[in-house]
Amino acid sequence: MKMKTALLSASAIALLTGPVFAQELTVVSWGGALQEAQTKAFMKPYAETTGTKIVQDTWSGELAKLRAMVDSGNVVWDAVDVDPQTGAIACEQGLLEPIGSEEVFQALDLVEGALLDCAVGTSTYATILAFKKDAFADGPKSLVDIFDTARFPGKRSFRKSPVDTLEAALLADGVAPTEIYSVLSTPEGVDRAFAKLDTIKDDIVWWEAGAQPAQLLMSGEVAMALAWNGRIADVNANENADLGIAWSNQIRGFDMWTIPVGAKNGDAARDFILTTLQPATNAEISKYIAYGPTVVAAADSIDAETLENLPSAPQNSEGALAQDGAFWAKNGDALNAKFSAWIAR
Amino acid sequence: MTLTVLPESPMPQAKKAESNRRMAMIRRKLGAVLPAVPLIVFLAMFLVVPLAIIIKTAIQDREIVAALPATVEHLATSGSDDQAFALLVDDLIIAKKSGLLRPLARRMEYGVEGGSTAVMDVARIAGDDLIAKQPGQIRQAVIESNSAWGESGVWNAINAGSRSYSLFYLKWALGLDVKHRADGQFTSEISYNFPAIYLRTIVISVAVTALTVLIGYPMAYVVSTSSGFVGKILIFLVLLPFWTSLLVRTMSWIVVLQRNGVMNDLLMTSGLISEPAPLLYTRFATVLAMVQIQLPFTVLPMISVMRVIPPSHVRAARSMGASPLAAHFSVFMPQAVPGIAAGALLTFVLCLGFYLTPALVGGPGDQMVSFFIARFTNEQLNWGLASALSLVLIGGATVIALPLSRYISTHSSGRF
């Protein structure tokens, strides 16, 4: 009897004090090294300081799942990590809350391009040129060297998608990073990109999953590959891969937080996202994965040794191109169709 | 006014007995079907309902009429006059608020080159101050925002989207021209070449089916005629891949076929080639991996049919002086044909839906229809086109498989 009263009063207290105990949050990211890093840098500290119960889920950008949730009115995700294109497409389809116009997010001091209509960047990654160090006496220095089959013979690997591939082709064809998307908006610009790709088409092995380029390089299937820098750093650290990275002309992307329309714990998600954008917390992510912070002030609290391996480091940023998610949301369908026709030819 | 009441005609005795008999028959038939009710319910829920949803998604086309109801209605009776421009701006102001604008822009881009930009450009200037102007001025402002509105292409596209259901996505999936230029002509722009993709799907499936039959037939023969230990070992070898996950089997082909893989090592050490041959990411790799995965599906039906062919038939042919081969081909094989057909059909239909294997070991020119269905479903969220492609795939498979399966069911009575 006494036990029962104690339990009752305990739950009454819980009810009175409300959300502090009852709060729950479902955070979705891409799994692997990234989500582990996010867990250590963001999720665990947030759960500890606020008492929120954080449930984690993973996805790989399959928007169908998100759309099915929103359409059926049963949204079980609260904060979802996206890349800029996926975020822009989902935003266009009305699957995400329009957080870009909210004052709390606009007040943050973020690097250029980190705040979109429906998404806010929490870390930066880059598509870089990774290569087998032993394949070349004098290794490539820039991403565009992937087109130089004379100096760097052997197979090379690109992601089987027009995203990154067309940008890389135009960069290699001498278009300035600031001009890329205006050139790619014209039919002539698209033709120019495909013409450049034609020159090395027979030497390309296409990859589809993020882990593949490192695997292809390590097994000797290809000599160089366009890859996401975090993956390369990861195999270098954990599998003694000794792969080189050419940083110049990197194509920079963001890991971005979004809130699905109709998320059950939308307010908690906002609160969580804002904490990950506090300078001190935001800088934490770079300790666990080679991704840079998006908050300008966070860069100061990162030590020099870590900074060297980040895409955002000044010495790595030469000729960097910031990926335009909105461009791909608008032109993705048409360019995907063209790319698919070209690749099968 | 006279009211004639028809006298109730008494039912003749014979007719009553007839109807009783019929009721009893229906009851008997229902009783026989009753045990199958769970299966029927299951099929209805997980086959008929999803299929109906796919059909609905494939023919549903309501983005335009939902976002521009007044414009669509006006266009049905008159052309793109000043009034149409005013209504367009009106509709867009509402669409902006109700979240129908983005879906509209996307759907317009499917039908006309630059359709998305054209919609967004007008939406940007659409507001209360614009709608307060004269229709003529509105027209001018809209065309100034994007010159495509001065041509027929976008208007035709809006007109074509006047109903909630259309054959737009099905036409697209069948490879017909659906996209116009701003001036109203069909565009020559290269898009997905779906007919070539269907052809490729069928060619790969036929090749894999033919190979599994060629490799599987002798194997099935040996398994079905040998008894004891050898038979058991062989059937185990056939079944082993069955118990291994598709992904694992496909990944193991990557290990075998890659540049520094087992196959290239073997070929190089045996001196057949001097440098690694490109085996992985080719049509060859796709077919090879698919043959290995499909072999059990072809072999098992063959074995079940071959097991019941009486050995005495072949012995009789031999005793009449037929050579072993002649006896096999004239006596044994004709009786095994239903099993061969059943195995081949099963493999062919399964091959049509292959997705993972070509994506992992094939080259860019080896992707089959399912790859594109997955891409439109997951990445581009073009569910209309994905559903239409699925329908074409299901329809095509049915057209090919139905006559064959009828043949099998009439010729294999009592064997399965």
Interface residues (C-beta under 8 A of the other chain):
Chain A: G61 E62 L63 A64 R67 I89 C91 E92 Q93 G94 K155 K160 V205 W206 E208 S219 G220 E221 K330 G332 D333 A334 N336 A337 K338 S340 A341 W342 I343 A344 R345
Chain B: G99 R102 P103 A105 R106 E109 Y110 S116 T117 E189 I190 S191 Y192 N193 A196 Q258 R259 N260 L280 Y281 A359 G363 P364 G365 Q367 F372 R375 T377 N378 E379 Q380 L381 N382 W383
